[in-house]
């Protein structure tokens, strides 16, 4: 086998290894390089260890980057458990000698490493550890490792047994993966008389056996490509029933033809079953009769008469006679007639459902009222009736039905609107404004934040504010002083009902609000709604001190027209959104005051159809 690359090792005791078959998990199209002999000091020693390979490197194209990069995965397979008090054998440094191919590599970078690996990219080094006394013909063009010297306590945090390091190597301009492999194949001058030959790789391995400390010796290891490699393995299908079969296939390549044609030997490692021809490259696997689910491991050894390599396939076998899993019921229709009703009426509910596998039990039903109150008759039937509770204004009601077959349950929701059949009569009209005049005369702008002035405008008959004004407080600050527009003639209003339309847009997602019982800049109630921070708040400003009265974590929806209603009657304060009461509090601090519209960091909410009526 030709010598291709080199690996450098520092050890306390010498460890040899012969070129044996290697079974590793390789990326697609990976080339594996192994190390077939070492030199200790300046003395070359052939590896001969039945334990197999101790370290190896896998090389594959990096398809995850736009550049022409190549991944080098260095793995430490030296058995752990040596007697060295300072730890197991570890790969401490990795070096690249580009040889005559000086423009092949432009740089290296860390790509991925095991949790215990602490190596970095120190850059090119003038000489190897120990003065490179064992190979004067190796030049360290690129390197990765722990640093320029050994750790003070001689404890190695490099690639320990069972760990790996992946370096991303960026090729020079115009260079390809094929160019890199060709440079590797040039190898090393066997007579060690030529300084610059092909691309070679070396490692420093510390304390390869343990025992007595011996920092003055090192081992130099030459690397060879595993000319016999498995390029692909497959099982079709990889998941099958125990009364079916799977077609296996292994494809191998032999860069240097061995003394014999390729041979194959399959074995069932675990999970049972049999192969129709264990010596074929494409045998058929028949699983054993199982109960439940069984994981199966298959192993193949490929040999050319001189070398061998191996690979593993994992299959999943399921019981063909296992009980068929229960299929849940399916709801095909969910209705309420009517969907909008008075609080003195009823609505007929109905759910249509089917059970695909009719079991294990007949379908059963369970209706519940999720929100909004009211009563259900026969809640265990498919068609109950709903009677709402007495409401004020309009109330949204959510009803849920659960359908079960005894093993699985599905559910569906219905939303109804319940209206007050006897609404209190509206008192005298205090304000009706749709801004169709194009003017907001009679309203006053108050800018409390920066940058001022604000930009209150009427656009297409709707009021809006087009600047992002805010105070210096944080997003958690209740004050949220920005800008507001107040109605001049409402300071004497006491008990009233305010209705308006607030239209959100996609242009902004911060805070808009409505103020009521506004006496001055430091005394009022205010509703605010913030989409970005998912905040709805009802606050009180008393003498410049803000108090939270009610809140929830609901964002508004952009490009939606909301119907906002605020009722202030004595100490009772209510906030309604789209007919649903979201806040109800008692506070008697502010008994009178006008209304206003509020913005904080918001420049794209429209207000329209403002109506204020007294409550008598």
Steps between C-alpha positions, in 0.01 A plus 500: 500500500656840402591753764272803469500724808679523833394512862717600795465354849656580839473212744634353823498144366499391136177356357489309173206414276461305178269594215175329592141548379334812626125535565410863555203724431606704198336797329399456136803471270750502789856377453655343811873518567666270746854489649709195429835567671674725744849626566626557850754777495665443162440125493223359277293222657218314319170475679384154597219498747205263483292758678462682171530865411563754771435828319358585159374793295189518278502747210186616323376800304316761710177561312365727776714800400500703179879482482693199373568355846605156619437347844775308683366294791774378738393216731680352802432124524785421739355282776445696823598384847879530495695530823632852442404715797453794266234340287443294186681546172382811317562661162657833589590662166403460135730626220471539122801498264385606151827384341542612142131598489557838664176657367276203585376626839418861588401446863348275768233560762334313786176337379382265775653321798398269783396662826832420669723626221660842566723539194520824301670635187842632609612550139810385317794399717868526408587158637319204649506419869843373618670688220375262231799274567326196362408641157705784356305479175162605641396866482212618722299727267175484701426368848245462776568414860529603862765768454871530457596277792373237735262601779683577822348200679544279190127429498378475141163642396532397136324217316468228762384139439158494337516870407547677168589832344374625162698767314362689202774542238445769237666418170692754297349684207398260224592189702262204529444200723662287229810721510527443875475122464764504227732697729444245775578218260845646427584411856835515669842430361571149624873568528446826690731691269248745351363774720192602297290223348124448527244614756562331834333510840655438840389480863661524840357230725583542869538206742391232262545228762564676828738386761826676568515859377718531191463835328819467299370243253243524228365281228461599136227314315443483126142487373357294219162517336278204557491388143218256579196702601124463521348782296133430570267267692122478480198301613179534298282540695676578826169473691293192422242253631612162626323328208695703242861516379765767452748524213850566632787643298861591564727675250876498558801633312854366495746766383777243485367162397570236757615147427141378484168636368286677757313265732214574739392350831174614658392414854190578705648664809172548691127478449475159334403408147697346215677582173440310177870532400737635763789513253322719244539876463121521469338242729135497604422524869194323646416601858393268776140489622478764771256660739495877502806670353853363464825682414727294275874549444673350196877497447700443182874440453651570156839347420743503205711213637750733664295772671145524620251763608158479655174684544173481689133540405214561744143393417168525684259204484135530601252227587274437199233355730505779754164650588406789275525825695172664583400782269348799677156636413470769235278808531360594161260780598436728798203738494290735712165644388500792545862606543389845625215510748334709766561414864131405522523240223664158441729351240483145366843341496604203286815297442542243222774243559603155380731225623717356217557166676184479711652445834569407758179670625210685344557874463427711805467878530577760766416868457641769731484880519855630476417870542199728512264320737161347433343153522508186282217247501600143423877576483569129435309496171608589149230771479454694827341843535684801640333770709719805563539695820362854534753737341558872470587608149643217292678194640713243320436140612727201427357146512705182468398146412714192563435185297642169626505141378611370841869515411557830321338840535475793259342838558366804320396852602208723408489877559163673537404864551240578764330840499315675776126473429427795731793737468486810717391801300776727384506830675553834333762508232811682619718453191469349153810536284596316180766757393337527158550876514874454471557708813547425867416846620389485863774246579836577662837329438716412804859391423669345805775302328761559232557576221234771491287629346267210431321460170128460565320488166162421346542273200200386298264592783701317770714640781860378523841599638809453283805531725668271755497709816597344832633591842829383648342221705548134422249269343387382845426857612129559555525868408556453127483877448499568130236724344124530542215694343223610743148633440473850639134513610482181703665600826164508679383156382436250782325173410519406132535229242778544238491306175754520215673305225878443518658378175847345526742474205817311409706820517564478876451266797545714810251669738171675427240588758184678613483731802185588696402721791797713405529804731857600411839347406538341844148376572310251282424136417662343192462181297813404298564211263849393383544229237878464516507449876164319521356744757147623566490734800248712685692755711418792728705820504449675833709809553762370254526159671389206287323194643413181313130419536472202261712327235531194278751370243310520173655657187281684253471384141628724223267617225196451721219739600424467874176619659598659830247586770577659836234540770571735792209507748577612851788290627428220250735492202459252212698443179344306211676385180283366216212433738712317758560659838873473566533715814261588784638694797381723782681830555350827620801732473399680179130589482504719191702595196519495121625240252828478303691285253852383593816387308836374634762405241204448269442674169244299313173451691178664372207613719146555369126502578530647848178511699455608862165471678415597854381228739199616697 
